[in-house]
Every structure is written in C-alpha cells, then in structure tokens.
Amino acid sequence: MLSTNTWYHIAFIYDYPTRTQFIYINGDLDISRSGSGPYLGLSGDLTIGTGNITMPDNYFDGCLDSIAYYPWAKNATEIMSDASFVCYLKFDGNNLIDSGPLSISGTGMNYSYTSSGRVNQALTLSTLSSYVQVTGLTRIGIHDWPYTVSIWIYPTNTSGGTIMHLSSRLDGAQINGWCLPIMGLTSSGAIAINSWNSTNIPINGPFVPLFTWTHVAATYSHNNGQRLYVNGSQYGTSSLPYTFNAGGVPMTITLGSSLLGFNVCNTGTIQMGQFYGSLDEFQIYARELSSSEIYVLATP
C-alpha cells in the first residue's frame, strides 16, 4: 500500500526468455509472476498517466519524474542503483557532470582539476572560497531517510576544513534555514562525521595523512545510526540508533567549504572552514550501503 505525498521509485520488468514479470518498489522486489506472454503488437504508443484517454476518472493524480524505458530487462542490482543512487561526480573530463541516473550535475567557484586523481582526474580546491555544490537532494532532506556519502580526499592542509556541508540554503547559512557539516577534519587533522540528533554525538576517526589519497564514507540508518568507514573498513563502532532530523526540504551538499554556515551550524568536532586539497569520486546514495559495498568503493 502506497501513501500520499510520498515519493516512490517504481520499476516494472518483463523478462522475455523466462516469461516473467517483476514489480520493484524503492529498489526491492515487491512481487513477480511467471508464465506471462509478451506484447504481440508490431507498434504502439506509450501513454503515461492514464490507461485510456477517452474514459473519465481514469487518470493518475500526483507527480511523476525521471521516466525511462529500456529495451532490455534490468537485473536487481541495476534496479537498486536506479532507485537509490542520488549523485556521482567523477570530476573527469574537466566537468562536473553527474554520472548517476538523476543527472544532478554540480556547480562551483574557484575550483580546478588535476590529472593526478585517485581515478583519472580529480577536483582541486586550493584557494579560499573554492567549492562545488549539488542541489535538489530531496530524499536527504527527509526525516530519518537512510543515506550514504562516499569520497576520496587528498588534503594539503590538515588543520581543519569542511569536506561536506549539508544545508537547505545555497549559501550554507542557518538563518531561516538548516545546516550541518556532515564530514570534515578536526583541528588536529582527524576525520570526523557529524549528524543532527538529540545529542549530536560526532564520530571521530583516524588522523588523515597529508598528500595521500584516503577514502572516507559515512552511512546512516535509523537502527544502526551513523557509521564511519576509512579506506574500506569501519572505524570504531556505530552510534546509537536515532532519528536523523533532516531539513525537511530539498537539500544542498557543498564540497570543500561551509560558506556562510561557518561558526553558526552545529559543528560537533569538525573545524569548519575551507578544505585545501583534492577530491575525487564523490557519491551519494539514498540508502545505507553494506560494509562489502563500501569496500568496493574504496578499492577501485
């Protein structure tokens, strides 16, 4: 049963060799049926939003987005990726084009590229007020929705800096908005992740070496709380179960800077400010990835 005013990812698959139909909801198989014959017509129209345009009261009432048709049967892994993969900035080809299914390409200021990335090219932030943003992140703005963020970092200064800043405003400020640095460096150069909850307990990781590529990932789910992964391995233990109190609106992630959120957001142990160094392979998922999935991201 679906609820009103809620976004769902729906996928219908027909596998011709096995004559099987599948329905997936939010990436999970909901139901299937075998022995179903194929479409026998030679041509036809794909009508969206109704089954018959001549009949009254036969219309879908709601919003639809990112509709796609594929002339092959996607597998369960591909469907889960479509349903939960929010954004993927590779920073290759001197551009901020999103390689994920939603095409949420980035924008930014005062950034450059280096050919010495962890995988091909990478983004370089070497001056004050250099950053990249991705906006319109709807599900990360939903209270208690699970998420995963993953990135490679190559710091040239480890005395602090915001790696990822989550905010409801493009300028990162808290006034009439919501903001939180979710990943960054402490004043002593340790990696830290931070999340908004009743106690706002951050998780501090190991010290990050200068001029070295390090993979960092953070996951959240209601039952597991936050988890920090460094170079593919979980660091320490999870936080206690809690409800992530998100902004309640589509959010923006700013890479490399906290912008006007400096000293006004709930910082935890992160020393907010400009991150100096390079970033590569930035990914966002609207689900909690498993430890084995994180390991794959950390071993490209």
Beta strands, then each sheet from edge to edge (+ up, - down):
strand 1: 10-15
strand 2: 20-25
strand 3: 28-34
strand 4: 85-89
strand 5: 107-109
strand 6: 112-114
strand 7: 122-125
strand 8: 131-137
strand 9: 147-155
strand 10: 161-167
strand 11: 179-185
strand 12: 190-193
strand 13: 203-207
strand 14: 214-221
strand 15: 225-230
strand 16: 233-234
strand 17: 251-255
strand 18: 277-285
sheet 1: 1+ 2- 3+
sheet 2: 4+ 18- 7+ 6-
sheet 3: 4+ 18- 9+ 14- 15+ 16-
sheet 4: 5+ 8- 17+ 10- 11+ 12- 13+
end
